[in-house]
Amino acid sequence: METIILKDRITNAMSDEEFLWFCQENKDLRIERNSKLEIVLMSPVTSLSGFWNMEISRQLANWAVDEKNGFAFDSSAGFTLPDRSILSPDASWVSKANWSSLSEEDKNKFAPICPDFVIEIRSKSDHLEDLKIKMTCWISNGAQLGWLIDPTQKTVFIYSSGREPQQIVGFDKKLVGEYPVKGFELDLSLIQY
């Protein structure tokens, strides 16, 4: 299934609360909202993509627990960005200071915060150019660092504010985090198949 975009005056007029309700009523769907307030429906990922996502999330979560300076989130967490889009990265990290600035009410919604660090993983149904646009969106909304990982091509694109994306080819090495996740190392060899 390709990505489907719902764009009409009803979906464009949804408040953040109504969008949250819409997502809760359609739990079996992967749903995001772009900055044009269009609803984006995505197909579930393949089992192999789910494995990649879990392994990457596991490594990030283990590091976050050890470091105790922030919180890791999986692909089901949505965040409300300054441009009003509501996106769910495949894995993300928010500093303890930024997370603690939110009210308990905001933490129980699609939190109005951009993660400090995001990871997007290209699945079989994803178009690379669409994911590159999404990474640019993350950075322009406040993410300090983002990794776009393409396991099929064994390529990683590194995004950060103020510089052009860098490309790394090969999964025979570890990705080493910069600020804000300095010290995080992602062992890419563990997601090879």
C-alpha positions in Angstrom: 0.0 0.0 0.0 1.3 3.4 -0.9 1.0 6.4 1.4 -2.5 8.0 1.3 -3.0 11.7 1.9 -6.4 12.8 3.1 -6.9 16.5 2.3 -10.2 18.2 2.6 -11.8 21.0 4.6 -12.8 18.6 7.4 -9.4 17.1 8.0 -7.7 20.5 7.6 -10.0 22.0 10.2 -9.3 19.3 12.9 -7.9 20.7 16.2 -5.0 18.9 17.8 -7.4 17.3 20.2 -9.7 16.1 17.4 -6.7 14.7 15.5 -5.6 12.8 18.7 -9.1 11.4 18.9 -9.1 10.4 15.2 -5.8 8.5 15.8 -7.2 6.7 18.9 -10.3 5.7 17.0 -8.1 4.3 14.2 -5.4 2.5 16.2 -4.7 0.0 13.5 -3.4 2.7 11.1 -0.1 4.5 11.1 -1.2 8.1 10.9 0.7 11.4 10.8 -0.3 15.0 10.0 1.9 17.2 7.8 2.4 21.0 8.1 -0.5 21.6 5.6 -2.8 19.8 8.1 -3.3 16.9 5.7 -3.7 13.5 7.3 -1.1 11.0 6.1 -2.0 7.3 6.2 0.9 4.8 5.9 0.9 1.1 5.5 2.3 -1.1 8.2 6.0 -2.0 7.8 7.2 -5.4 6.8 8.4 -7.8 9.5 12.0 -7.2 8.5 11.5 -3.4 8.9 9.9 -4.1 12.3 13.1 -6.0 13.3 15.3 -3.2 12.2 13.2 -0.7 14.0 13.2 -2.7 17.2 17.0 -3.3 17.2 17.7 0.4 16.6 15.2 1.5 19.3 16.7 -1.1 21.7 20.2 0.3 21.3 18.9 3.9 21.8 16.8 3.0 24.8 19.7 1.1 26.5 22.0 4.1 26.0 19.3 6.5 27.4 18.8 4.4 30.5 22.6 4.2 31.1 23.1 7.9 30.5 20.1 9.1 32.5 20.1 12.5 30.8 17.0 12.0 28.5 14.3 9.7 27.3 14.0 7.4 24.3 10.8 6.9 22.4 9.7 4.2 19.9 7.9 4.6 16.6 4.4 4.8 18.2 5.1 8.2 19.9 3.8 11.3 18.1 5.1 14.8 18.6 3.4 18.1 17.7 5.9 20.3 16.0 6.0 24.1 15.7 4.7 24.0 12.1 1.6 22.1 13.5 2.6 18.8 11.8 2.3 15.7 14.1 5.0 13.2 13.2 6.2 9.9 14.6 9.9 9.1 14.1 11.0 5.5 14.1 13.1 6.2 17.2 13.8 9.5 19.1 15.3 11.0 22.1 14.3 14.0 24.2 16.6 15.6 26.8 15.5 15.4 30.4 15.4 19.2 30.6 13.2 19.5 27.6 10.9 16.7 28.6 10.5 18.1 32.2 9.4 21.5 30.8 6.2 19.8 29.6 3.0 19.6 31.7 1.7 16.1 32.6 -1.3 16.9 30.3 1.0 17.7 27.4 3.0 14.5 28.0 -0.3 12.5 27.6 -1.0 14.0 24.2 1.1 14.2 21.1 3.7 16.2 23.1 4.2 19.8 21.8 7.9 19.3 21.5 10.4 18.4 18.8 12.8 15.6 19.8 16.4 16.6 20.1 17.4 13.5 18.1 15.4 11.5 15.6 16.0 8.3 13.6 14.0 7.4 10.5 14.4 3.9 9.0 13.5 3.4 5.3 11.2 0.5 4.8 10.3 -1.3 1.6 7.3 0.9 1.0 9.1 4.3 1.7 10.3 6.6 -1.1 13.8 7.9 -0.2 13.1 11.4 -1.4 10.0 11.6 0.9 12.0 10.6 3.9 14.7 13.2 3.0 12.0 15.8 3.1 10.8 14.5 6.4 14.3 14.7 7.8 14.5 18.3 6.7 11.2 18.9 8.4 12.6 17.5 11.7 15.6 19.7 11.5 13.7 22.9 10.6 11.3 22.2 13.6 14.1 22.0 16.1 15.7 18.5 16.0 19.5 19.0 16.5 20.5 15.7 14.9 18.8 13.2 12.7 19.8 9.9 11.1 18.0 8.5 8.1 18.9 4.8 7.8 18.4 2.8 4.6 19.1 -0.9 5.5 18.5 -2.1 2.0 21.1 0.2 0.5 23.3 0.0 3.7 23.4 3.8 3.7 22.9 6.5 6.4 22.2 10.1 5.9 23.1 12.4 8.8 21.2 15.6 9.2 21.9 18.5 11.6 21.1 22.2 11.6 23.5 24.5 9.7 25.1 21.9 7.5 24.5 19.8 4.4 23.4 16.1 5.0 26.4 13.7 5.2 26.2 10.2 3.6 27.8 7.1 5.1 27.9 3.9 3.1 28.3 0.5 4.7 27.0 -1.2 7.8 30.4 -2.6 8.9 30.9 0.2 11.4 29.2 2.0 14.3 27.4 5.3 13.9 28.8 7.7 16.6 26.4 10.3 18.0 27.2 13.9 18.2 25.5 16.5 20.3 22.8 16.1 21.7 23.5 12.3 21.9 27.2 12.4 22.3 28.4 9.0 23.4 25.6 7.1 21.7 26.9 4.4 19.3 24.6 2.5 17.0 26.0 -0.8 15.9 24.8 -1.1 12.3 26.1 -4.6 12.0 23.2 -5.8 14.2 20.6 -4.8 11.6 22.1 -6.6 8.7 20.2 -9.5 7.4 
